[in-house]
Amino acid sequence: MLVSKKFWFKLVPIVLVIFIAYSGVSIWSFSGKVQLVKTDVAVVLGAAAWDDEPSPVLRERVNHAISLYENGYVDKIIFTGGKGKGGKFAESEVARDYAIKNNVRAEDILIETNSAITEENLKYAYDIAVKNDFQTFTIVSDPLHMKRAILMAKNTGMEAYSSPTQSSVYKTLGSKIPFFFRELFFYVGYMISLPFR
C-alpha cells in the first residue's frame, strides 16, 4: 500500500504537467483554425468597451463579424457582454452601435447585456438563439481564445464553428504570450472542473 501511494504521489504531478503541456500546444495550434462555414448566426464574444466606443480588441471582433455578414457567411449577429465595472454601456450595446454605423442592419443584430465571462457570453447567446430558432453558430473571438470558446460553445449545446479574428491586436510575441498563459490557465481550470458540473 505504501509503494502504491508513493507511485500515485509521483504519477499525478507528471500527468498534470503532460496535460498542461498538451493543452498549451492544443490552444496554440487551434488558434489558426478558420472554419468558413455558412451558419445561421455569428456569436461575438465580449471584450472591453471604453465608454461608448469599442476597445481595440472588441472593435476587431466586431469588424470580423461584419466581414462574415457582408460576405454571406452569417445572416444574423449576436453581440455579447454586459457592463464593465463603472461602465455606462454594455459591451454588446457598444458593439451593436458600431456595427450599425458600419452598415449592418439593426434588425439583423441581437444582443445580451448580462454576461461577464466567456461561459456566460455563450450561455446567454444560446438562450437568444433558441428563441429565434438558430441552429448553427460561428464563434468570433481572438485566435488564442478560440479553443476554450469552441469547447464551451459545444458544451452549451451549439453546433459551433471557429472563426478567429484575422486582425487581432495580439500580434507581437510580447502581447501573445501573456494572453496565451491566461488562456492556458482558464482552459485547464475549465477542463478540470467539467466532471463536477
Disulfide bonds with the S-S distance in Angstrom:
none
